[in-house]
Amino acid sequence: MELRSKIWLEIDGETVFGSGRRALLDEIDKLGSINKAAKAINISFRKALSYIQSMELRLGKDLVIRQAGGKNGGGARLTDEARSLLDQYRKLEKGVQETLDRKFMAVFQNDSS
């Protein structure tokens, strides 16, 4: 038996950040493109843009610097604020998982089913 959990952040009941948005920002950072990042995590380009715009609007800060395509091609890169958010979220995920793992073991260690 394994424990599974999901963590997301909300502002006024609206999702701001979670594992899907973390994956999107990670892929943008790795691939330098919103379109390539969207494909890598199997979402549409339109959905990826929507995620980015809603995060930026709700947080009140830019997370992705976008450069339109054209002769030299386009691209995208994360802001320092986005990298900080990713770092903080990873620390939160790790801490929550460690706490849940300890509680899971305490509750289920004597379970023989």
C-alpha positions, 0 to 999 in steps of 0.5 A: 500500500502506498500513500498518494497526495496532491498539493496546490496553492490557491488565492481566493479559491482560484488555483495558482500553482500545483504539480501540473503548472510546476511541470509546465514551468520546469519544461519551459525552463528546460526547453526554452519554448512554451509550445515545446513545453506544452507538448512535453506535458501533453497539454495544448499550447492554448492551455499552457498560455492560460496557465501562465496568464492566470498564474501571473495575474493571480500572483501579480508578477511575471513568471515567463518572458516570452519572445515572439517567433519570426525570422530568428525564432521565438522562445521563452524563459523563466523569470527569477520569480518563477525560479523562486516559486519553483524552489519554494514549491519543491521544498513544500512538496518535500516537507509535506511528503516527509510528514505524510510518510511518517504519519502513514507509517505510524498509522499503518505499520501494524496493519497486516491487511 
